[in-house]
Amino acid sequence: MTINIDPTYRHKTPVDLIREINDLRTLKFFAHILNNATGNPVISVLATNEKSTLKPALIQHLLTAYADISSQWNAVNWLISMGDRNVIPNEQFDWLNENQDACSAIWGFLSTTTNYYAHGQLTQIPLIDTQPQAILYHQLSLNLKPLSHAERFNCIKLYFDVWIIDQNSGYSKAFFMGNLKNRWVSMLREVKTLNWLAKPEREQCEWAWNYLHDYHRKEQSEARLGISVLWSFQPINDHEKFLAIYGVLRSWAAHKAEKTLLLKNMSRAWRERQRRQDQKEKKAINSYVDVKVKERLALLARFNRCQINEVLSDLINKEYRRLEPEIREQFD
């Protein structure tokens, strides 16, 4: 993010520069790196919620910690330089805010993927961390159980803001964001929306969520990894469960073949379940009819492009509706 400062700032004081910054994320980042640099909370967390409290706190620290104007200039220039490198524009997050499915899957990826796979391998530039098997999301102490799209979106923004890139680093947060967009495209290609699970309907969502848990338990019982990302999602309603199902499937770090097989088996199991339920609601009719009647019945089915049992059901229902008043009068 390029911090908008009056170009005539050399005629102003360092305090004036802090006063002119109106982006709360930038001001919060200043407080964060100051606290991080000193190892002490020089800026109170309570002061970081509003610009009206954060600006005075930053100015007070500037005047207290740096006695002369030269030191104050050095501190402010450092803050602005670090802010330019670390605080990417709000509009770069719009695609996540506007697409709840993307936000869910990307949050799942960031919160469960080690630094090597999330940053080192993905961007093909030096690791940002000396612990490649650690998970940066956990190292930043972010919320591990967000319960809504708004909370997940806020976690992703905090992930980008709290993670500090040094001035001498060749790493770029904007470049990493671009790679996350590409990853989302790959996720969509691997896991398309299923026909039978296209919206948050309770029965389908409940069944699919339980199916994933059963699969995970079975895999673990056979000494395999299963779907570890599953436990990161704690859906509290049908809509959240719908997002969680696809978020899990898309952010799950499994081989494409394993994921494809799971999706096929899950869809097949759902269709079989529906077939069994349909059979429970149907009764067989044991009856003989004239050969010509059977032929006409078959022709009606062909004409209507349906099954013979559907033709029979339709004919019976039509006749019943026609005679219903008389039937009720006689048998009720």
C-alpha positions in Angstrom: 0.0 0.0 0.0 1.4 3.4 -0.9 0.7 5.7 2.0 -0.8 8.9 0.9 1.2 11.7 2.4 1.2 15.4 1.4 4.1 15.8 -1.1 5.2 18.9 0.9 5.8 16.8 4.0 9.4 17.9 4.2 8.1 21.2 5.5 6.2 19.5 8.2 7.1 17.6 11.4 7.1 13.8 11.9 4.0 14.2 14.0 2.2 15.9 11.1 2.8 12.8 8.9 1.2 10.5 11.5 -1.8 12.8 11.7 -2.3 12.7 7.9 -2.6 8.9 7.7 -6.3 8.0 7.8 -6.1 4.3 6.9 -6.8 2.3 10.1 -5.1 -0.8 8.8 -1.9 1.2 8.2 -2.0 2.7 11.7 -2.6 -0.7 13.2 0.4 -2.0 11.4 2.5 0.8 12.7 1.5 -0.2 16.3 2.1 -3.8 15.5 5.7 -3.4 14.2 6.5 -1.0 17.1 5.4 -3.5 19.6 7.1 -6.3 17.8 10.4 -4.3 17.5 10.5 -3.5 21.2 9.2 -6.8 22.5 6.8 -4.8 24.7 3.3 -3.4 24.2 4.4 0.2 23.8 1.0 0.8 22.0 -1.9 -0.6 24.0 -4.2 -3.1 22.3 -7.1 -1.1 23.6 -5.9 2.0 21.7 -5.8 0.2 18.3 -9.6 -0.1 17.7 -10.2 3.5 16.6 -8.2 6.1 14.7 -9.2 8.6 17.3 -7.3 6.7 20.0 -4.6 5.1 17.9 -3.2 8.3 16.3 -2.6 10.0 19.7 -1.0 6.8 21.1 1.4 6.6 18.1 2.2 10.3 18.4 2.8 10.0 22.1 5.2 7.1 21.6 7.0 9.0 18.9 7.6 12.1 21.1 8.4 10.0 24.2 10.7 7.4 22.7 12.7 9.7 20.3 14.0 12.8 21.9 15.3 14.8 18.9 13.7 15.6 15.6 16.3 13.6 13.6 15.4 10.4 15.5 11.7 11.1 15.0 12.2 11.5 11.3 14.1 8.2 11.1 11.4 6.4 13.0 8.6 7.8 10.9 10.4 7.1 7.6 10.9 3.5 8.8 7.3 3.2 9.7 6.1 4.5 6.3 8.6 2.3 4.4 7.5 -0.8 6.3 3.8 0.1 5.7 4.4 0.5 2.0 5.9 -3.0 1.9 3.4 -4.7 4.1 0.0 -3.2 3.9 -1.5 -4.1 0.6 -4.6 -2.2 -0.7 -8.1 -3.1 0.5 -9.3 -3.7 -3.0 -6.9 -6.7 -3.4 -9.1 -8.5 -0.8 -12.4 -7.8 -2.7 -12.4 -11.1 -4.5 -12.4 -12.9 -1.1 -15.0 -10.7 0.4 -17.4 -11.1 -2.6 -17.0 -14.8 -2.9 -17.8 -16.8 0.3 -16.7 -20.1 -1.3 -13.3 -18.7 -2.2 -12.9 -17.1 1.2 -13.7 -20.4 2.9 -11.3 -22.5 0.8 -8.4 -20.0 1.0 -8.9 -19.7 4.8 -8.7 -23.5 5.0 -5.5 -23.5 3.0 -3.8 -20.7 5.0 -4.7 -22.1 8.4 -3.5 -25.6 7.8 -0.7 -25.5 5.3 3.0 -25.4 6.3 5.2 -22.5 5.4 7.1 -24.6 2.9 4.0 -25.5 0.8 2.2 -22.2 1.4 5.1 -19.8 0.8 8.3 -21.6 -0.3 7.0 -24.0 -2.9 4.0 -22.0 -4.0 5.9 -18.8 -4.8 9.3 -20.4 -5.7 11.2 -17.7 -3.7 13.1 -18.0 -0.4 11.1 -19.1 2.6 9.9 -16.3 4.8 10.4 -18.4 7.9 13.2 -20.5 9.2 10.7 -23.2 10.2 9.4 -24.7 7.0 7.2 -27.3 8.7 5.5 -24.6 10.9 2.2 -23.0 9.9 2.5 -19.2 9.7 -1.2 -18.8 10.5 -0.7 -20.5 13.9 2.6 -18.6 14.5 0.6 -15.3 14.1 -1.8 -16.5 16.8 -4.9 -15.9 14.6 -8.4 -17.2 15.3 -8.4 -21.0 14.7 -12.2 -21.4 14.7 -13.9 -18.5 12.8 -17.7 -19.1 12.7 -18.8 -17.0 9.8 -17.7 -15.6 6.4 -17.1 -12.2 8.0 -14.8 -13.8 10.6 -12.8 -15.8 8.0 -12.4 -12.7 5.8 -11.1 -10.7 8.8 -8.7 -13.5 9.7 -7.2 -13.5 6.1 -6.8 -9.7 6.2 -5.1 -10.0 9.6 -2.9 -12.8 8.2 -1.5 -10.4 5.7 -1.3 -7.4 8.1 0.3 -9.1 11.1 2.9 -11.0 9.0 5.9 -8.7 8.7 8.2 -8.6 5.7 11.5 -7.0 6.3 12.7 -4.1 4.2 15.6 -6.2 2.8 13.4 -9.1 1.8 12.6 -9.9 -1.8 9.2 -11.3 -0.8 6.0 -9.6 -2.0 2.7 -9.9 -0.3 1.0 -8.7 -3.6 2.7 -11.5 -5.4 1.6 -14.1 -2.8 -2.0 -12.8 -3.1 -1.8 -13.4 -6.9 -0.7 -16.9 -6.3 -3.6 -17.5 -3.9 -6.0 -16.4 -6.7 -4.3 -18.9 -9.0 -4.7 -21.6 -6.3 -8.4 -20.8 -6.0 -8.8 -21.3 -9.8 -7.0 -24.7 -9.4 -9.3 -25.6 -6.4 -12.4 -24.9 -8.5 -11.0 -27.0 -11.3 -10.4 -30.0 -9.0 -13.7 -29.7 -7.0 -16.7 -28.5 -9.0 -20.1 -27.9 -7.5 -22.0 -31.2 -7.3 -25.4 -31.4 -8.9 -27.0 -32.8 -5.8 -25.2 -30.4 -3.5 -25.7 -27.0 -5.3 -27.2 -25.1 -2.4 -27.4 -25.3 1.4 -30.2 -27.8 1.9 -30.2 -29.3 5.3 -30.6 -33.0 4.4 -27.8 -33.0 1.8 -25.4 -30.9 3.9 -25.9 -33.0 7.0 -25.4 -36.2 5.1 -22.3 -34.9 3.2 -20.7 -33.5 6.3 -21.1 -36.9 8.1 -19.8 -38.7 5.1 -16.6 -36.7 5.2 -16.2 -37.4 8.9 -16.8 -41.1 8.4 -14.2 -41.1 5.6 -11.6 -39.3 7.8 -12.1 -41.8 10.6 -11.8 -44.8 8.3 -8.6 -43.4 6.8 -7.1 -42.8 10.2 -8.1 -46.3 11.4 -6.0 -47.6 8.5 -3.0 -45.4 9.5 -3.5 -42.9 6.7 -3.8 -39.1 7.1 -7.4 -38.6 6.2 -8.8 -35.1 5.9 -7.0 -33.2 8.6 -8.4 -29.8 7.4 -11.8 -31.1 8.4 -11.3 -30.2 12.0 -10.6 -26.6 11.3 -14.2 -26.0 10.3 -16.9 -25.8 12.9 -20.2 -25.0 11.0 -23.0 -23.6 13.2 -25.9 -23.7 10.6 -26.8 -25.1 7.2 -25.2 -22.3 5.2 -22.0 -22.6 7.1 -22.0 -26.4 6.7 -22.4 -25.9 2.9 -19.4 -23.6 2.8 -17.4 -25.9 5.1 -18.0 -29.0 2.9 -16.6 -27.3 -0.2 -14.0 -25.4 1.8 -12.7 -28.7 3.2 -12.8 -30.5 -0.2 -11.0 -27.6 -2.0 -8.3 -26.9 0.6 -7.6 -30.5 1.4 -4.0 -31.3 0.5 -4.7 -34.6 -1.1 -3.6 -36.1 -4.4 -6.0 -35.2 -7.2 -6.8 -38.8 -7.8 -7.8 -39.4 -4.2 -10.0 -36.4 -4.2 -11.7 -37.4 -7.4 -12.4 -40.9 -6.1 -13.9 -39.5 -2.9 -16.2 -37.2 -4.9 -17.3 -40.1 -7.1 -17.9 -42.4 -4.2 -19.8 -39.7 -2.3 -22.1 -38.9 -5.2 -22.7 -42.6 -5.8 -23.5 -43.1 -2.2 -26.0 -40.2 -2.2 -27.8 -41.5 -5.3 -28.0 -45.0 -3.7 -29.4 -43.5 -0.6 -32.1 -41.6 -2.6 -32.9 -44.7 -4.5 -33.5 -46.7 -1.3 -35.7 -43.9 0.1 -37.7 -43.8 -3.1 -38.3 -47.5 -2.9 -39.6 -47.3 0.6 -42.3 -44.9 -0.6 -43.5 -47.2 -3.4 -45.6 -50.4 -3.5 -45.7 -53.0 -6.1 -48.9 -53.7 -8.0 -49.5 -57.3 -9.0 -52.0 -57.2 -11.9 -52.6 -58.7 -15.3 -53.9 -56.7 -18.2 -54.8 -57.5 -21.8 -51.8 -57.6 -24.2 -53.1 -54.6 -26.2 -53.6 -52.6 -23.1 -50.0 -53.3 -22.2 -48.8 -52.2 -25.6 -50.8 -49.0 -25.3 -49.3 -48.4 -21.9 -45.8 -48.8 -23.4 -46.7 -46.4 -26.2 -48.0 -43.8 -23.7 -44.7 -44.1 -21.8 -42.7 -43.6 -25.0 -44.9 -40.7 -26.1 -44.4 -39.0 -22.7 -40.8 -40.0 -22.4 -41.2 -41.6 -19.0 -41.4 -44.9 -17.3 -44.6 -47.1 -17.4 -45.0 -46.7 -13.6 -45.0 -42.9 -14.1 -47.8 -43.2 -16.7 -49.9 -45.4 -14.4 -49.4 -43.0 -11.5 -50.4 -40.0 -13.6 -53.5 -41.7 -14.9 -54.6 -42.9 -11.5 -54.0 -39.4 -9.9 -56.0 -37.7 -12.7 -58.9 -40.1 -12.3 -58.8 -39.7 -8.5 -58.9 -35.9 -8.7 -61.9 -36.1 -11.0 -63.9 -38.4 -8.7 -62.5 -37.2 -5.4 -65.7 -35.3 -4.2 -67.8 -38.4 -4.8 -65.2 -40.8 -3.3 -65.0 -38.6 -0.1 -68.8 -38.5 0.1 -69.2 -42.2 -0.1 -66.2 -43.4 2.0 -65.5 -40.7 4.5 
